[in-house]
Amino acid sequence: MNLKLSLFTVLAVLVSACTNKVTGQKERNVALGSTLDSVSYGIGTDVGHNLQMNIKQAGLDSLNVDALFAGMRDAMDSTERIHSDKVKAIVQAYMIGAQKKMMAKQLAADSLNLEAGRKFLAENGKKPGVTTTASGLQYQVLQMGKGPKPIATDSVQVNYVGTLFNGKPVDSSSDHGGPAEFALPHLIQGWSEGVQLMPVGSRFKFYIPSDLAWGASGAGEKIPANSVVVFEVELLKILKKQ
């Protein structure tokens, strides 16, 4: 069960109640004495989860929850307190303002993250054993192998552990059940460049600037925009070309 709700539709319902003080809300302790009661409750929880996620993603955590439920009730009873056309105008104006605030907040966070990464790399590059390449990639040899080095078109088998520069975990091969296999042309630039420096049997630590990683777009929730990422990589073998 996955009842998807449009955030605009939900807000159009709840804004109708936002101009009124809600009192006398019913208790949440509703008896679930029948299958239909349980189905109704289950649908409600699914709607609630989706609504909570959409509100959080839109930066609307400060909404009046009592008014929200009153708006939903009024809509279901067809007793809306504001005409639908006016509701749409209210919602659109509010959403535009909320989105502008979110964008400004995100841009500020991205800028701080970029500056923090630059400072980290500047200091890290001065440490003994850390080498900085022409591209800005930094690496440290933890164990030097004796095998051949891969080239840019090769696929490889590796163990790896990845973090942000502050140590927060990002990903690891063990998270996926063991050694991973990658085609170097399909990897971020920092990985592809760094692995080509490694003889088979080596273990290197890479400090990858954001412009050689996921840049201003980031990668999901774990890697914010403009993030320096750190990967400890063990090169196990170069795979035969198919």
N, C-alpha and C positions, 0 to 999 in steps of 0.2 A: 504494500500500500504506500502510495506516494502522491498525495494530493498537492500538486504544485499551485501556488498562488502568485499572481502578479502583484508586485509590491505596490504598484499604482492602484490596482483594484482594492487591495487591503486598505491603503491609506484613504482612498475615496470613501470607504465605509466609515473608518474611525474618525476622520476629521469632522464628520457631521456631529459628533458628540463633544468635540474638544472645547466648544464655547460654553459648555454647561457644566456645573459642578455635579458630579455623580454621587448620589447618596443611596443608602439602603441596598447595597449589593447583596445578592443572595449568597448563602454559605456555599463553600466549595464542596462540602460533604454531601454529594449526591449519591443516592443508593443505586447500586448496579445489580439489580435483582433479576434481570433477564438477559438473554443473548442480545436483543436489540439495544438494551442499555449499554452493554459492553462494546458493541459495534459503534454506537454513537460516541462513547467515550474514546475509543481507539481512533476514530476519525478526528475527534477534537484534539487529541495529543499530536497526531500527524500534522494537522493544520497549525497547531501551536509551535511545533519544532520548526516548520518552514517559515512561519511568521517571525519567530525569534531570530533565525539566521538572516532573513532578508532585512530586518530592522537593524541588526548589528552591522551588516555589510554596507548599509546605506548611511551609517553614522547617526541613527535616530534613536539611540539608547535612552534619551531623556523624555520620550513620549509618555504621556499619562496613561498608564496601563488600565486604570478604572474606566477612563473615557474610551479607550480602545475597545474594551469588552462591551460597553454601553452602545458604541457605534455599531458593532457587529450584531448585537441584539436588535437594535432599531432597524437595521437593514433587513434582517431576517423577518421582522414583523412588519416591514414596509411602513415604518413610522419615523423616517429620517427627519431630522429637525432643520436641515438646510437642503435646498434644492440641489439636485445632482450637478447642474451646470456651475453653480457657485462653488460646490465642493471641488470640482475639477480645477477651478481657478486657484482656490486656496492651496490645494495640494501641489499644483505646478509651481506656484511661487515659493512655497516652503521648500520643495525639493531642490529647486535651483539654488536657493541660499545654502541649504545643507550640503549640496555637492561642491559648491565653491569653497566652503569651509573645510570639507574633507580634502579637496585637492590642495589647498594651501597648507594644510597640516602635513599631508603626504610629501609635498615638495620640500618642506622644511626638514622633515625626517630624512629624506633622500639626500639632501645637501649635507646634513650632519654626518650621515653614514659615509658619504664620499670623502669628506674631510678626515674623519677618523681613520678610514682605511689608508689614506695617503700618509698620515702621520705614523701609522703602524709600520708600513712598508719602509718609510724613511729610516726609522730606528732599527727595524729588523735587518735591513741591508748592511748595517754597520757591524753586525755580530760576526764573530769568527766562524768560518765554515759556511757562511751564506754567500752564494754567488748570484749576481743579478745579470741577466742576459740583456741584449740590445732591446728586446721587446718590453722589458720591465718585469718579466718573470723572475722570481727568486727561487733558488733551490738549495737544498742541503743534502749532502751524501751521507746516509746513515750506514749503508753497506754497499760496497762496490762489487758487482758481479764480474764474471769473466766471460760471459757469453756474447753473442752478437748483439748489435743495436738494431731496433726496428727502424724502418723508414716510413715516410708520411702515408704511404698507401697500405701499410700492413694492418693486420688485426692482431690483437694481443690478449693474453690471459693475465689477469692481475688480481692481487688482493689490495684493498684500499680502505682507508678511513678518512672521511671528510668532515671538516668543521668550519665554522666561521672563524675569523681571526681572534675572536674573544673566547674561543674554545667550545662554543655551542655546537652540538652535533648536527650534521647535515645528512650524511648518508655513509654507508659502508657496505663492502661486499658481503660481510657476514649477515647483514640485514636481509640479503637475498639468497641466503643458503650456501655461500661459499665463493670461490673465485669467480670473477666476472670476465666476460669476453667482450671486447670493444673493437670496432673498426676505427682507427685513428682519424680518418677523414670526417667521421661523424661526431667527434668530440669537440668540446670547447677548445679554443686556441691554446690556452695555457696547458691543458692536459696533453694535447697532441704534440706541442713543442717539447714539453718536459719529458714525456715518455721516450721520445727519440734520443734523448741524452743518456738513456739507461741501458747498459749491457744487461742481458738476461741474467737473473740472479741478484740484481741490485734492489736496494730499497732506498728511495729518495723521499724527501719531504718538499713539497711545492707550496709556495706562497704566491697565489695567483691574483693579480690586480683585477678589479671589476671589469675593465675593458677587455681583458683576456678570458673572462668568465661569462657571467650572465648579464653584465652591464646594467643599464638603467631599467631593464624590464624585470630583473630578478628571476627567481624560479620558485613559484609556489610560496607557501607560507614560511618555509624554512630558510629561504635565501632572499632577503630583502633586496631592493634595488641598490645598485652601487656597492655591492658587498665584495670585500676581499675574502677569498676562500682558501683554506689550507688543506692539502691532501697529502697523506702519507701513502706512498704507492710501492708495492713490491711487484716487480716484473717477473712473472713465472715462466712465460714462454712466448715466442712469436708463432702465431698459428699459420699453418700452410694456407696459401691462397687456393680458393675453390676454382 
